[in-house]
Amino acid sequence: MRRDEARGWVVGIAAPPVDGRANDELVRFLGREVLGVGRDGVRVRAGASGRDKLLDVDLAPDELESRLRAYADPT
C-alpha cells in the first residue's frame, strides 16, 4: 500500500476481480487490518467494476489519513 500524489492511495489486492471478490478483499483488508473499523466501516461508493475505487469509510478524514499513513509507513 502506498500514497500516489496523482491517484491517492494505491492498494494491491491478490484476489481475482471475479464476482466482486477483489472488492470484498479490499473492504476486508482496509476495514480490519488497516483501519480497525471492521468490514461494515468501509463501503465501495463508486468504481465497483473498475480498477479505481471511491470508498466511504466511517472515520473522520484526518483520522483516516493518519491510520493509512501509519500502516503504509510503520516507522
Buried (B, 14 or more C-beta within 10 A) or exposed (E): BEEEEEEEBEBEBEBEEEEBEBBBBBBBBBBBEBBEBEEEBBBBEEEEEEEEBEBEBEBEEEEBEEBBEEBBEEE
